[in-house]
Amino acid sequence: MIPKIEIASLSEIKTFQEQKLLELLDYVNKNSPFYKRLFANEKIDIKSIKTLKDLALLPVTTKEDLQKYNDDFLCISPDKIIDYATTSGTLGEPVTFGLSNNDLDRLAYNEAISFDCAGIKEGDIVQMMTTMDRRFMAGLAYFLGLRKMKVGVIRVGAGIPELQWDSILKYKPNYLITVPSFLLKLIEYAEIHNIDINNSGVKGAICIGESLRNQDLTLNTLAQKISEKWNIKLFSTYASTEMSTAFTECENSIGGHHHPELIIIEVLDENNLPVKNGESGELTFTTIGVEAMPLVRFKTGDIVQLHSNPCSCGRNTVRVGPVIGRKQHMIKYKGTTLYPPAMNDVLNNFDAIENYIIEISTNDLGTDEILIKIAVIEQSELFLQKLKDHFRAKLRVTPKIEFSTIEILNPLVYNQMSRKPIRFFDKRISEY
């Protein structure tokens, strides 16, 4: 069932969010050592903030603030913390988040309405192919949300195609929660072991950690490869530990729906000002209803574009398109601006590539250098040239590419301490 606020008029949504914003600012000004200090130092009278547009009068919060003043963001005493979660550390040192009992209820609500958005209903069975341990918030959130929906959950965890298929064939889940590239491994295993994947009962996959779509919302190369073999509906979702909120696609696959009862979003330019409608910028959010560690104007580092054209599902909320790239991962190469997802899509287009990593470094001239290491079925100069030509055609530039081996690349990509494949290695950070 769609929450009433999500089918309300845009003016009603705006009025609702502005009231929640006033409540939040009063709450953090009283309870958050970080924001109390920030507002005082910047001489900000929070009573002057009355509308969503007034958010521009407030300073932004960054990942560096969280890393430097982690404990100062807590608004509750330690004895009220029920769960400890940690960010993945993709853009630096991990940050710990405390969650209260109310925060866990909010997390369950978020996932319940997100899964409902993707069509999961009471009585369905969902197989979780992601971890719940190592202080990983998402795995816990998925479980809490599905439990709230009265949906059956098979907690298999990450990896191990044989175990995943054993569970699929035994318990007949309707949906999977997984990193999309792992679906290719499931398909490969099924083909080797004569498993009829299109008669398995699986009808959809909630995909996390990797993009499924191009900027025009068509399926990217990875998603096309899955869909060519497995007739299931793929749902893209975008979330983070910091926001404790997910943007999940509905059946129309035109971006992840915003839940205005949980989060206020802005898309900002380099000067922390809102971009024009339809332009891309850095997704910045203010949480609603978070008790332990609420955030105000937190910059995610993710460059996105919002979509506001009507969706036939009935929700009147804006939608977040695929992440163009992380701001910190932007590459200036031979006069062209690149983000890793664009290179991933080129590389995923070649079945002969078994694995790859992308390394970025700074050369003697102080400019960015790209080195792509690939493991292929059969090495040849002809294949290398074909790959370079494809890069030139798609991205207008050709990075340096060299052959490697599965034995070297697999331990790097599938690091046991990581929650998803790691293919981008930015050596510029340690060189600054």
C-alpha positions, 0 to 999 in steps of 0.5 A: 500500500502506497503511503498517503503522503507519496500520492499527495499533491506536490504542495501538500508534500512541500508543506509536510516536509517544511513542518518536519524540517522545523521539528528536526532543526529544533531537535538537533539544536538541542541534542546534537553537540555538532549541530549546536556548535555549528549553528552557534559558530555560524551565527545561524538562527534556526527560527529563520529557516521556515521553508525548503528553500531556506535550507540554502542558508544552512552550511552543508555537512560532509563525510569529513565532518562525520569522520572527524566528529563522529560521536558529536553527531549522537543525539541520544545517550549510549544506553539508548543505542540498540544497534551499531552500524558502520559505513563501507568506507568507500570514500575514506575511513568508515563511520559508526552510526548508532541506532535507537529502537525508534530508528530500527522501526523507521528502518523497517518502515523504509524497507517495507515501503521500498520493497512494496514499491518493487512489488513484493507483497505479504506471503512472498518469499525473498532470498537475501544474498547479502550479509547481515554481519560486520555491522552492515546496516543494509542486511539488517534493514532488509530483514527488518523490512521484510519481517514487517511485511510478513514476507518469508526470508531466506538468509543465505548470505553473499556468494557461493552459487551452489548454496544459493541454487540449493536454496532457490530450488528448495524454498522457491523464493519469488524475489532475490536481493543481490549485487547484480553481477552475482546474478551472472555467476548464478546464470553460469552455474545454472548453465553448467549444472542444467538448471532451468533458471526460467522455471525456478519461480524467481520473478524479480531481483532487488539489485544493490551496489551496482547500477542497472541503468544508463542515464536515459534509464534503459538497461546498461550492459550488465543488466542486458546480459542478465535479462538475455538469459534470465527472464526476471524483473530487475529493480534498481535501488539506491541507499546509504547508511548515512541516510537510512533511506532507500530509493527503489524503482517501481514496476515502471523502472524510471528511477528510484522513488523518493519517500518524503516522510523519511528524507528531504533531498537537494541536488547541489552544484559546486557552490552548494546551490540547487541545480536547475530542474533536470540538471545533474549535481551532488545528492544532498539530504536531510533526514526526517525521523532519525533519533540517534544520528540525524543529518542536516544537508549531508553531501553524499558525494554521488552525482545524480539527476532527478526525474519529476515527470509523472509516474503511472504508479500513482506516486507523486514523488520525484525519482533519483536516476542512476548514479553518474559517479562519485564526485571524488572519483571524477577523472579528467583524462585527455580533456574528457571528464569520466566516471568509473561507471561509464568505463564499467559499461564498456568493459562489461560489453565483452564476454571474453573479459573474465574480470578487471580493475581500474586504477587511477594515478597521477603522472609526472605532469600532475594529471590523471592516468588510467590503467585498466587491468583485464583477465581474458579467456585468451590474450591477443593483440587483436582483442586489445585493439578491439577493446581500445577502439570500443573505448574510443567510440563510446568515451572518445578516449582510450585508457592504457590497458594491460593483461592480467590474470584471474588469480591476480584480480579475483582477490582484489575484486572480491575482497572478503572484507568488502560488501560488494565487488571492488573494481576501482582503485584510486591511487591519487588519494594517497599521493595528495 
